[in-house]
Amino acid sequence: MSALRFVSLVALAIWLGGMIAIGGVAAPAAFAVLDASRAATLVGEILRRFHLVSYGAAAIVLVSFTIMALVGPRPHLLGARLVTTIAMLAAMLVSGLWVDRRIAEMRREIGAPVSSLPESDDRRVAFGRLHGISTLLMLAATIGGVVLVYWEARDPR
């Protein structure tokens, strides 16, 4: 049982740590040292690859929780943990399969840095909206990850 708990914690740490590292370190650093177009391309590729990592981490966490529940002892707040993990996965799926893909398509269609468009341009406004949605989805998943780590730290097992 401790092996499953360890595996789920490592997967969660990779998932949560990746989100924090991308949002707090990689993206700001890319935009600080590269021109906007290259920075956006780099961060977009990092996110594309990280989404795959997050899907795998979610699967590992969900399978681990399920096996722990079947074999026993059940993790404290198992239902809430499962719902939180599924919500995190859903946020990452929407972000990776819809929002980030649409952002990449818009960047290709525009063919120039989005920041070069007038602020009133409908494409820039739509891009800003999608970027905001992407940020909120990542934030929601990050908060869910912090909650899961908190519950794990408090679990008396």
N, C-alpha and C positions, 0 to 999 in steps of 0.2 A: 504494500500500500504506500509506503514512503517513497518507493521508486516512482509510482504514478504521480504522487504529489510533487515530487521533484521535477518530473518531466513537464507537468502542466505549469509549474512555476517558471521553469526555464523558457518555455514557449511564450508565456505571458510577459516575461521580462524582455524577451527579444521584441515582441510586438509593441509593448508600451515604450521601451527604450528607443526603438526605431522611430516611433511617432514623435517623441520628444526631440530626438537628435535631428530629424528632418526639419521639423517646424522651428526648433530653437537654435539650431547650429547650421545645418547644411544650406537651407534656403536663404537665410540672411547673409551667410558668407558668400554664397554664389552671387547674390545681387550686389554685394559690396565690392567684389573684385572683377566681375565680368560685365560686359554690356548687357542691357536688358534682354536682348534676344537670345544670347548664348546662355545667360543665367536661367531664363525660362525653359530653354531646351534641356539644360542639365537637370534642373529641379523636376521637370516633367518626366525625364527618364528615370531619375531616382524614385519618384513616386510610382511609376509604372512597375518597376522591379519590386519595390517595397509592397505594393498591393499583393503580389504573388506570395511574398513572405507572410503577410498578414493572413491570407487565406489558409496557408499551411498551419500557422500558429493557432488560428481559431479551431481548425479541425483537431489539432492535438489537444487543445484545452477541452473541447467538447467531448472527445472520445475519453480522455482521462477522467473527467467528471462523471461520465456515464458508467465507466467501469468501476470507479470508486463507489458509486451509488449501488451498483449491482453486487459487488463483492463485500462492501462494507468496511469500515463504518462510513455512513453517509456524511459527506462534508456539510458543515453548518450552513444553513441558508442555500441549500443546493438549488432549489427552484429559482431563487433570485440570481444565483450565479449563472445558471443556464440562460435565463432571460437576458441578463446583462451581456454575456458572451455572444449570444445570438444577435442582440441589438448592435453590438460592436461590429460583428461580422457584416450585418446588413448595411451599416454605415460605410464600411470599407468596400463592399460590393457596389453600392450605388456610386460611391466616389470613383472607384477604379473602372467600372464597366460603363458608366454613363457620363458622369460629370467630367472627369479628367480626359476622357476620349473626346468629348464635345469641345473642351478647351483646346486640345491639340488640333482638332479640325478647324476651329475658328482661327487659330494662329496661322495655319497653312492657308486658309482662304484669304485672310487679311494680307499676308505676305510681307508684313513689316511689323516692327514692334507695336504692340497694342497701345503703348504709351504715346506713340507718335500720332494717333488719331485724336481729333478734337474731343474734348470731354463730353460733348453733346451727341457724338456719333452713336447711333443705335448699336453698332457692333461693339463699341467700347463699353457701353452700358450693359449689354448682355454678357460680355466677357466678365465684367466686374461682378455681376450677379452670380455667374457660375463660379468664379473664384471665391466669392463669399460662401457659397454653398459648400464648396470643397473644404474650405477652412472650418466651417461649422461641423461638417461630418467628421473631420479629423479630430476636432476638439471634443466632440461627443464620444468618439471611440477612446480618446485619451482619458477622459473623465471616467468612463466605464472601466478602463484598465486600472486606474488608481483605486477605484472602489473595490475591484476584485483583489488587488494586492492587499488592501486594508482588511477585507474579510479573511483572506488567507492568513494574514499576520495575527488576527484575533482568534482564529479557529483553534479550539483546545485539543484537537486530535493529536 
